[in-house]
Amino acid sequence: MLDASARALAVRAVEHQLDDDADAVATLGFASELLGDTELRIHHLAAAVRVGCEELMFDQVDWLKVAMVARDLDWSHLDGNFRALAKTIAEQLPPDVVEFPVRFLERSRERLQTASTEIPSLLETDGPLIDVARRYLLAVLETRADDAVSLVLDRLRGGEAPETLLRDVLVLVQRELGRMWQMDEIHVAEEHYGSRVAERVMAAMHEIARRAPAVGKRLVTAAAGGELHELGLRTVSYHFEWAGWSTVLLGANMPIPDLIRAIFDFEPDLLALASSTPLQLDSTWQAIEAVRQYSDVPILVGGAPFTRLPRLAGIIGADASATDGPAAVAAGNRLVGLG
């Protein structure tokens, strides 16, 4: 009901908010932007309610507060938006269905008061490859892609394990770029450029990285419709290949009927599905339910929502979840009886 009526609810909620807080538009953007943001927030709320996990709303609250403070915006207007949403839902939806969404919004308002206002750099730490990570990040920010590739490949040829380079350099720097965008230290084009450089580095690593002997198992990786991020899928696929698996990377935004066909055509021993945000959880859930009608292949899930809440895997019917590539391989091996 929240998803289906999101636009109408957003319109009414913005009207309520502006009645109480005329400065909200000046702070949060044009009225059309406030309306769009509110509609998106309702979809996030629907995703959290659907799985019964208010924590999925907390992640959005945490992210938004940091982003607003970094841009010198008054985050109290966000509290007003949550309050207006709760009022609107209580007015517009049937009384027997408002308990969870209203409670989740009230808890989100409480979270907003105590959420942090900044995130320290992920590279302000110690570690054997932290200097490599810092140099790699600098190369990316200065658009020196060739230097970034050479930096990682030199360490790979020098004996560093590809799994370690991926975790402690590429993935760490991607997370740092995301933090920098959130903190308004870089713009979104720079973050996207970093992703393209990472894809190039990973492909180059993949060509020369050593691989374990074949284990006779096949993995299919995909993200269901609506999910557009593919870097995580590629990372997981490479980890499985380095561990001796054969892989079929179907990529992002995979229609469910074609995913079913792929299960029949490729006969995998394991299916890995990704959701990068709560908004993709429903399509992943639908994909799992569809696969279960035709196959008993074990299903592994991953992505930010599952890292935040591992129990989500069981809620949507998956067999296991993993937080990164090595953990995915370990879980996959366990699911197929390899250890």
Summary of the structure (lengths in Angstrom):
residues: 339
radius of gyration: 21.7
end to end distance: 43.9
largest distance: 66.5
contacts: 1130
relative contact order: 0.09
helix: 64%
strand: 8%
